[in-house]
Amino acid sequence: MHPIYLVVGPPAVGKRTTSRALAARFPKSLHIPVDDIRNMVVSGIELPGASSPARVISFYSLVLFNISLY
C-alpha cells in the first residue's frame, strides 16, 4: 500500500500549495482537494466545528479508507 498524506490546518495557511508541492515530489501522485471530497458525499458528512471531533475523525477515516481502495 502506498502512503497517503493528509495535510490539515486552519484556513489560508498554504495547505493547497504545500499539498501540490508534496505531490510533485513523487513520480506518481494525486492531489485531491477536500472540497472535491466533500462534494462526493451524498449524505452523512461530518464537518469540523459542526460535529463532535470523534465523529469528524470517524468520517475522514472512512474517506481515507475509500480513497486508498483506488
C-alpha positions as CSV (number, residue, x, y, z in Angstrom):
1,M,0.0,0.0,0.0
2,H,1.3,3.4,-0.9
3,P,1.4,6.2,1.7
4,I,-1.4,8.7,2.0
5,Y,-0.6,12.2,3.2
6,L,-3.4,14.3,4.8
7,V,-2.4,17.9,5.1
8,V,-4.6,19.8,7.6
9,G,-4.6,23.2,9.1
10,P,-6.6,26.5,9.5
11,P,-7.7,28.5,6.5
12,A,-5.2,30.4,4.4
13,V,-2.0,28.8,5.7
14,G,-0.9,27.2,2.4
15,K,-2.4,23.7,2.7
16,R,-3.1,23.5,-1.1
17,T,0.3,24.9,-2.1
18,T,2.0,22.5,0.3
19,S,0.0,19.6,-0.9
20,R,0.7,20.2,-4.5
21,A,4.4,20.7,-3.8
22,L,4.4,17.4,-1.9
23,A,2.6,15.6,-4.7
24,A,5.1,16.9,-7.2
25,R,7.9,15.2,-5.4
26,F,6.7,11.7,-6.4
27,P,6.8,10.1,-9.8
28,K,3.1,9.0,-9.4
29,S,0.9,11.1,-7.2
30,L,-2.5,12.7,-6.8
31,H,-3.7,15.8,-5.1
32,I,-7.4,15.7,-4.1
33,P,-8.8,19.0,-2.7
34,V,-11.0,18.5,0.3
35,D,-13.7,20.4,-1.4
36,D,-13.9,17.7,-4.1
37,I,-14.2,15.0,-1.4
38,R,-17.0,17.0,0.3
39,N,-18.8,17.3,-3.0
40,M,-18.7,13.5,-3.4
41,V,-20.6,12.8,-0.1
42,V,-24.2,12.1,-0.7
43,S,-25.3,12.0,3.0
44,G,-23.7,11.8,6.4
45,I,-21.0,14.4,6.1
46,E,-19.4,15.5,9.4
47,L,-17.8,18.9,9.2
48,P,-15.2,20.2,11.7
49,G,-16.8,22.7,14.1
50,A,-20.3,21.4,13.3
51,S,-19.8,17.9,14.7
52,S,-18.0,16.3,17.6
53,P,-14.3,15.6,17.0
54,A,-14.8,11.9,17.2
55,R,-17.5,11.9,14.5
56,V,-15.3,14.1,12.2
57,I,-12.3,11.7,12.7
58,S,-14.6,8.7,12.0
59,F,-15.9,10.4,8.8
60,Y,-12.5,11.3,7.5
61,S,-11.1,7.8,8.4
62,L,-13.8,6.4,6.1
63,V,-12.9,8.9,3.4
64,L,-9.3,7.9,3.6
65,F,-10.1,4.2,3.5
66,N,-12.3,4.6,0.4
67,I,-9.6,6.7,-1.3
68,S,-7.0,4.1,-0.6
69,L,-9.1,1.5,-2.4
70,Y,-8.3,3.2,-5.7
